[in-house]
Amino acid sequence: MKLRSPEAFWLLKNGIINSYPSLQEDTQCDIAVIGAGITGALISHALHRAGYNTVVIDKKDVANGSSSATTSLLQYEIDTMMVDLARMIGEEGAVACYQAGVQSLRTLEKLVAKEKLDGGFELKRSLQVAHSRAAVPKLLKEFFFRKKHGFEVTWLSSEEIWERYKMDSFPGILSKEGASIDAFRFAHELLHKNSRRGLRVYDHTAIQDITYGDRIIIQTENGHRVECKRVVFCTGYEALSMFREKYAAIHSTFACVTEQDINLYDQLKNIILWDTGNPYVYMRTTDDKRLLVGGEDIKYKYDRISDKLKGQKGEKLAKKTRQLFPALRFTEDYNWAGAFGVTKDGLPYIGKHPRYKNALFVLGFGGNGITFSIQGMNLVLKLLAGEDDPLLHYYRFDR
């Protein structure tokens, strides 16, 4: 019998890094950030560094939600191809959203260097391959569309992909920009660094009610309150329950990771991989020389996902990986599941909502949640300063 913990890989790998107190008294601040995952860590960093008296609140341990389950591929590419996004929001908008993805990777690289963070951050290239022969023409069209707009991409034939990566696949697009990270560790590192500078972080602090107005009152379940001027929600798909509108669908995704020291590590360590399937399969190496594979998405299950289902999905992911890499010795070490929101256009929701006065939302849905959250750092500061940004138009709630 092969026993496995129900926890996500990153939590098992890192353990409890830092712990914070629950809120045990009434307090005041300029801005309360709800959610202490990687989005909350990034947004609170931007706010604290900009001089706002900021408090971070989470009902669980820090980064114990999606940040502990994410596979943390960092792509500038959006789940919706740029050619399709151009039909939805216009060519100018599609290019702007993709360019913002490139810039977010550069912003994160600078942040990691400036703050001397580790977080498993590694710059890589991104390879998207066609999942079938029929998908090749559309992916080639996408390649020429990106090339036309100045993105650094190369078309690789099946033979070139095999030569470089020992991968048996249809052709694909190799992009210069990509990265990977340990989102759990990164969120902990950034929050800890800022807490030492005066940022107040409270975990195990559940919210009972929020009163919106010129001053916002947050009432906690244990009877304390936070009074603030603004509140920023960084709670991902959990925020969807606040809206009557269905802004996103919730999906469950599955992942598994190999034992350490995979035999194709040298070929795969500098790329992140994904295909054009729906749902698509995606993979990356980790900083301890494993291969992490995700996909097999299904409609979100509100009851607990069984170990049996996770095992079945893990076996399917392993089978697909072995088909792509015939020479890979794939021995699964852990498997887990996570949840995420999916929007119709693949874009996030960042900005104000008319029903919640003085509230802002940074909801980075889809496979690009982390890169959208990085963009949110600048966008939130602009919103607070009363400034505009073209991205706010494309990421608005009433689009």
C-alpha positions in Angstrom: 0.0 0.0 0.0 1.3 3.4 -1.0 0.3 6.0 1.6 0.2 9.7 0.7 -0.7 12.8 2.7 -3.8 14.7 1.5 -1.9 17.9 1.7 -0.5 19.7 -1.4 3.1 19.1 -2.3 4.4 22.6 -1.5 3.0 22.4 2.0 4.7 19.0 2.5 7.9 20.2 1.0 8.2 23.4 3.1 6.3 22.7 6.3 5.1 25.6 8.5 7.5 28.4 7.6 6.1 31.3 9.7 3.1 31.7 12.0 1.2 34.8 12.9 -1.2 35.7 15.7 -5.0 35.9 15.3 -6.5 39.3 15.8 -7.2 39.7 19.5 -8.2 43.4 19.8 -9.9 46.2 17.8 -7.6 48.0 15.4 -7.5 50.6 12.7 -5.6 51.0 9.5 -5.7 52.7 6.1 -6.2 49.5 4.1 -7.2 45.9 5.1 -6.1 43.2 2.7 -8.3 40.1 2.9 -6.3 37.0 2.0 -2.7 36.0 2.8 -1.8 33.9 -0.2 0.6 35.0 -2.9 -1.8 37.7 -4.1 -2.3 39.1 -0.7 1.5 39.0 -0.1 2.1 41.0 -3.3 -0.6 43.5 -2.9 0.2 44.2 0.8 3.8 44.6 -0.2 3.0 47.3 -2.7 0.6 49.1 -0.3 3.1 48.9 2.7 6.0 50.2 0.6 3.8 53.0 -0.7 3.2 54.2 2.9 -0.3 52.9 3.6 -0.9 51.6 7.1 -1.9 48.0 6.0 -3.3 45.0 7.8 -3.5 41.5 6.3 -6.2 39.1 7.4 -6.7 35.4 6.6 -9.1 32.8 8.1 -6.5 30.1 7.6 -2.7 29.8 8.0 -0.7 32.0 5.6 -0.7 30.7 2.0 -2.6 27.6 2.9 -5.2 28.0 0.2 -4.5 28.0 -3.5 -0.9 29.2 -2.9 -0.1 25.8 -1.5 -1.8 23.9 -4.3 -0.8 25.9 -7.4 1.7 24.4 -9.8 3.1 27.9 -10.2 4.0 28.0 -13.9 4.5 31.7 -14.7 3.5 32.5 -18.3 2.8 35.7 -20.0 0.4 33.8 -22.2 -3.2 33.9 -21.2 -5.5 30.8 -21.2 -7.2 32.4 -24.2 -5.0 32.5 -27.3 -4.2 36.1 -28.4 -5.9 35.6 -31.8 -9.1 34.6 -29.9 -8.8 37.3 -27.3 -8.4 39.9 -30.2 -11.8 38.9 -31.4 -13.3 39.3 -27.9 -11.8 42.6 -26.9 -10.0 44.0 -30.0 -6.5 43.5 -31.3 -5.1 46.5 -29.3 -6.5 45.1 -26.0 -5.3 41.6 -26.6 -1.7 42.8 -27.4 -1.8 45.0 -24.3 -2.9 42.1 -22.0 -0.2 39.8 -23.4 2.5 42.5 -23.1 1.4 43.1 -19.5 2.1 39.4 -18.9 5.7 39.8 -20.2 6.2 42.9 -18.0 4.9 41.1 -14.9 7.6 38.5 -15.2 10.2 41.3 -15.3 8.6 43.0 -12.4 8.8 39.8 -10.3 12.4 39.2 -11.3 13.3 42.7 -10.0 11.3 42.2 -6.8 13.0 38.9 -6.0 16.4 40.6 -6.6 15.7 43.8 -4.6 14.1 42.0 -1.6 16.7 39.2 -1.7 14.0 36.6 -1.8 14.3 32.9 -2.8 10.9 31.4 -3.2 12.2 29.0 -5.9 11.9 31.6 -8.6 13.6 30.7 -11.9 13.4 32.3 -15.3 12.6 29.8 -18.0 11.3 29.5 -21.5 7.7 28.6 -22.3 6.8 25.9 -24.8 3.2 25.4 -25.9 2.7 22.4 -28.2 -0.3 21.4 -30.3 -2.2 18.6 -28.6 -3.2 17.1 -31.9 -2.4 17.3 -35.6 -5.7 19.2 -36.1 -4.6 21.8 -33.6 -1.4 22.7 -35.4 -2.8 25.2 -38.0 -4.4 27.4 -35.3 -1.3 27.3 -33.1 0.8 28.3 -36.2 -1.7 31.2 -36.7 -1.1 32.2 -33.1 2.6 32.1 -33.6 2.5 34.5 -36.6 0.1 36.8 -34.7 2.5 37.1 -31.7 5.5 37.5 -34.1 3.6 40.3 -35.8 3.3 42.2 -32.5 6.9 41.8 -31.5 6.8 38.9 -29.1 10.0 36.8 -29.0 8.8 33.5 -30.2 10.2 30.6 -32.3 8.3 27.9 -34.1 9.7 24.4 -33.3 9.0 21.4 -35.4 8.4 18.0 -33.9 12.0 17.0 -34.8 13.4 20.1 -33.1 11.4 19.5 -29.9 12.6 15.9 -29.8 16.2 17.0 -30.3 16.1 19.6 -27.5 13.8 18.0 -25.0 13.4 14.3 -25.9 9.7 15.1 -26.2 7.5 13.2 -28.7 4.9 15.9 -29.6 3.4 17.9 -32.4 5.0 21.3 -33.2 4.8 24.3 -30.9 5.7 27.8 -29.9 8.8 28.5 -27.9 8.6 31.8 -26.0 11.6 33.5 -24.5 9.6 34.6 -21.4 8.5 32.3 -18.7 9.3 31.3 -15.2 8.4 29.1 -12.2 8.2 29.7 -8.5 7.3 28.1 -5.2 4.3 30.3 -4.5 3.8 29.0 -1.0 7.4 29.8 0.1 7.5 33.1 -1.8 4.3 34.3 -0.1 5.7 33.4 3.3 9.0 35.1 2.6 7.5 38.3 1.4 5.0 38.6 4.2 7.6 37.8 6.8 10.0 40.4 5.4 7.3 43.1 5.5 6.0 42.1 8.9 9.4 42.9 10.2 9.0 46.3 8.7 5.7 46.9 10.4 3.1 45.2 8.2 0.5 43.6 10.5 -0.5 40.1 9.5 -3.2 38.1 11.3 -4.0 34.5 10.4 -6.8 32.3 11.9 -9.0 35.4 11.8 -12.4 34.6 10.2 -14.6 37.5 9.2 -18.2 37.5 10.3 -19.4 40.7 8.6 -18.2 43.8 6.7 -20.0 47.2 6.7 -19.2 49.3 3.6 -19.2 53.1 3.6 -16.9 56.1 4.0 -15.3 54.0 6.7 -15.3 50.2 6.5 -15.9 48.1 9.5 -14.7 44.5 9.5 -16.2 42.4 12.2 -14.4 39.2 13.1 -16.0 36.0 14.4 -14.2 36.3 17.7 -15.8 39.7 18.4 -13.1 42.2 17.3 -13.3 44.8 14.6 -11.0 46.4 12.1 -11.8 50.0 11.0 -10.3 51.0 7.7 -10.6 53.4 4.8 -10.4 50.7 2.1 -10.4 47.0 1.8 -8.8 44.9 -0.9 -10.0 41.4 -1.5 -7.3 38.9 -2.6 -9.3 35.8 -2.0 -9.5 34.3 -5.5 -12.5 32.1 -6.4 -13.8 32.4 -2.8 -14.8 36.0 -3.5 -17.3 34.8 -6.2 -19.9 34.2 -3.5 -20.1 37.9 -2.9 -21.6 38.5 -6.4 -25.0 37.8 -7.9 -23.4 37.7 -11.3 -21.5 34.6 -12.4 -18.1 36.2 -13.2 -16.3 32.9 -13.3 -16.7 29.1 -13.2 -14.9 27.1 -10.6 -12.9 24.1 -11.7 -10.9 21.5 -9.8 -7.5 20.7 -11.2 -5.2 17.8 -10.4 -1.4 17.5 -10.1 1.3 15.0 -9.4 5.0 15.2 -8.9 7.7 12.7 -9.4 10.5 11.5 -7.1 13.6 13.6 -7.1 16.4 13.5 -9.6 14.4 12.7 -12.8 16.6 11.4 -15.6 15.6 14.2 -18.1 16.1 17.0 -15.6 18.9 18.7 -17.7 16.7 18.7 -20.8 13.6 20.1 -19.0 14.9 22.3 -16.2 14.8 25.5 -18.3 11.3 25.3 -19.7 7.7 25.2 -18.7 5.5 23.1 -20.9 1.8 23.1 -21.8 -0.4 22.0 -24.7 -3.4 23.4 -26.5 -5.9 20.8 -25.1 -9.0 21.7 -23.2 -8.3 21.2 -20.4 -4.6 21.4 -21.2 -1.8 19.5 -19.6 1.0 21.6 -18.1 4.4 20.7 -16.5 7.6 22.1 -15.0 10.5 21.0 -13.0 11.0 22.0 -9.4 14.1 23.3 -7.7 14.6 19.9 -6.0 14.8 18.2 -9.5 11.3 16.7 -9.8 8.8 16.9 -12.6 5.5 18.4 -11.7 2.5 17.7 -14.0 -1.0 19.2 -13.8 -4.3 19.1 -15.6 -7.3 16.8 -16.0 -9.6 19.6 -14.8 -13.2 18.9 -13.9 -16.1 21.0 -12.7 -15.5 22.0 -9.1 -16.6 19.5 -6.5 -18.0 21.2 -3.3 -17.6 18.0 -1.3 -14.1 16.7 -0.6 -12.3 15.1 -3.6 -11.5 11.5 -2.8 -8.1 10.1 -2.6 -9.3 7.5 -5.2 -10.2 10.3 -7.7 -6.9 12.1 -7.1 -5.1 8.8 -7.7 -7.0 8.1 -10.9 -6.2 11.6 -12.2 -2.6 11.3 -11.2 -2.3 8.0 -13.2 -3.8 9.7 -16.2 -1.4 12.6 -16.0 1.5 10.2 -15.6 0.4 8.2 -18.6 0.2 11.4 -20.8 3.6 12.4 -19.6 5.2 9.0 -20.4 3.7 9.3 -23.9 5.3 12.7 -24.4 8.6 11.6 -22.9 9.2 7.9 -23.7 12.7 8.0 -22.1 11.4 9.6 -18.8 11.5 7.4 -15.7 8.3 8.7 -14.2 7.7 7.5 -10.6 5.0 9.5 -8.8 5.8 10.7 -5.3 2.7 12.8 -4.5 -0.6 13.8 -6.0 -3.1 16.5 -5.0 -6.0 18.7 -6.2 -6.7 22.4 -6.1 -9.5 24.8 -7.2 -9.4 27.9 -9.4 -11.7 30.2 -11.2 -12.1 30.4 -15.0 -13.4 33.4 -16.9 -14.8 33.4 -20.4 -12.0 35.5 -21.8 -9.2 34.2 -19.6 -8.7 37.7 -18.0 -8.8 38.6 -14.3 -11.1 40.9 -12.4 -9.1 43.8 -10.9 -10.8 47.0 -9.8 -14.0 48.3 -8.1 -17.4 46.8 -7.9 -20.5 49.1 -7.7 -22.1 47.3 -4.8 -19.1 47.5 -2.5 -18.1 51.1 -1.6 -14.4 51.6 -1.0 -13.6 48.0 -1.8 -11.1 46.8 -4.4 -10.7 43.4 -5.9 -7.6 41.6 -7.2 -9.0 38.3 -8.5 -6.4 36.6 -10.7 -8.4 33.8 -12.3 -7.2 31.1 -14.7 -3.8 29.7 -15.3 -2.2 33.1 -14.9 -3.3 34.1 -11.4 0.2 34.9 -10.2 1.1 37.1 -13.1 -2.2 38.9 -12.9 -1.6 39.5 -9.2 1.8 41.1 -10.0 0.0 43.4 -12.4 -2.5 44.1 -9.6 0.3 45.7 -7.4 0.6 48.6 -9.8 -3.1 48.7 -10.7 -4.2 49.0 -7.0 -1.9 51.9 -6.4 -3.3 53.6 -9.5 -6.9 53.1 -8.3 -6.0 54.5 -4.9 -4.4 57.5 -6.5 -7.4 58.1 -8.8 -5.3 57.3 -11.9 -6.4 55.3 -14.9 -4.7 52.4 -16.8 -5.8 50.7 -20.0 -5.7 47.3 -18.3 -8.4 48.4 -15.8 -10.8 48.7 -18.7 -10.1 45.1 -19.8 -10.1 43.7 -16.3 -13.3 45.5 -15.1 -16.3 43.8 -13.7 -18.9 45.1 -16.2 -17.1 44.0 -19.3 
